[in-house]
Amino acid sequence: MNYKNYINGKWVKTGKTFASTNPATGELVGKCCEAGPREVAMAVKSARKAFAGWRLTPAPKRAEYLLRLGQLFEQRKNELSRIVTQEMGKVLKEGAGDVQESIDITYYMAGEGRRLFGHNVPSELANKFAMAVREPVGVCALITPWNFPTAIPCWKMMPALVLGNTVVLKPASDTSVSAAKVIQLMDEVGFPPGVVNFVMGPGEKTGNVLIKDPDVDLISFTGSTVVGRKIATTATSLGKRVSLEMGGKNAIIVMDDGDLDLATDAILWAAFGTTGQRCTACSRVLVHHRVKSKLVSKLLERAKKLRLGDGLNPKTDVGPVINAGQLARIHRYVKIGPREGAKLLCGGRIRSDGDYKKGYFYEPTIFDNVKPKMCIAQEEIFGPVVAIISVKDLDEAIRVNNDTAYGLSSSIFTRDVNKAYRAMRDITTGIVYVNAGTTGAEVQLPFGGTRGTGNGHREAGQAAIDSFSEWKTIYVDYSGKVQRAQIDNYDS
Ligand code: NAD
């Protein structure tokens, strides 16, 4: 099946195509038309043109398109979930979770169509009215990664659209088919031509042309820190607004009073769910030295039983990694671990035997005796690899937790409410969980992180409304005279 770009309400074919394949089997998922500079320019131009009408469409009416889209998503959830699993590799339950997140954000933002609250505050002057209202920014270029193929595009498109912006989405090449399926549903809903546009192709080509287009006002990027910073440098120099959601090096803290069985369940899910390819995945466990050996033996016993395989097989616990490049990168990091003094407890191997022959499979891997400054404890590996670090108390745990270049998600297992509150106060990541793993964001709350993870913006919840809008402050003076703020009401 060939998938096309979507420009001004029409499917646009190009001569050059690239293949999207199943990372578990190597089978073709679809052929995608690569958008060149011409198609990118057409997409941005049509978004610019459509902006004039869409920004004036009442927000509750804009929201009705989202509501219908949410209903379509629900009807097609099973079909979409399978595509996500086939193309990205995550197990089917998680594929369904990806689509459910798309449904959730679509309905949430549909509800915003009748809110989009501004401020209405008293003026200091008599007979004067003061308020601040939200305005759309304009044409938004949305650049997304492969690990949440439907959810992340929706996390960006829905707030942008309900606010009256128009969009050009460029998904990761590895998961362009899943994104194309979302756009097909948006086409079915019948958004006015040009409001939603879709271009596929490599980041350095298609993406790079898109972010530089003079008619793009805002760039919303989710992906690696290296690419995000490069995009921000270029875009900022061109005077564009940029929001970035980037890497993570997330930790679960386990105190000596924590529930070790619960912590074990949570670590396994947060570290090896989605094959460790979540920006919030747990890649470090900071465990109190008194309970370390107990926790490690529980983890090891369970990790060894995890079944690696095709995500479509209901017996699979851990699916493949996304591509050959990512597989090689994970293995490179794993080889560094022992050289730095870490002890490999399990995993550490690429699997290419039997059923694994045609896919990209990596065994769930646990390192012990990891020190906080080691490379495997500092850099984002983005695979099923977790590092165990021993800590002597809560202060050290929090210090180590905060001491990386990233600041996305953290978690603490403790039964002591005082320790939980100290951790909630002193942890410096954007997301903190208490007695739960590092993953599991809900769409009604802000999502994002500090340091190398972001640039101060957040996705989802009310924070996303801020990311995709401008404030306009309006004063209406009905006194019939010139009233000077800060002067006329005060004796000099
Ligand atoms: P990536 O940075 O390689 O690519 C992300 C997107 O940027 C892709 O669409 C890619 O084509 C595009 N791109 C690449 N170079 C570009 C350029 N020069 N100009 C314009 N666009 C360009 O990331 P990835 O490998 O797709 O995803 C994995 C990364 O995403 C991890 O670092 C992960 O932590 C991060 N991530 C972060 C979050 C978050 O919310 N913080 C969520 C999911 C993933």
Residues whose N, C-alpha, C, O or C-beta is under 5 A from the ligand:
A	BS01	NAD	I143 T144 P145 W146 K170 P171 A172 S173 G201 P202 G203 E204 G207 N208 T222 G223 S224 T225 V227 E245 M246 G247 G248 C279 T453
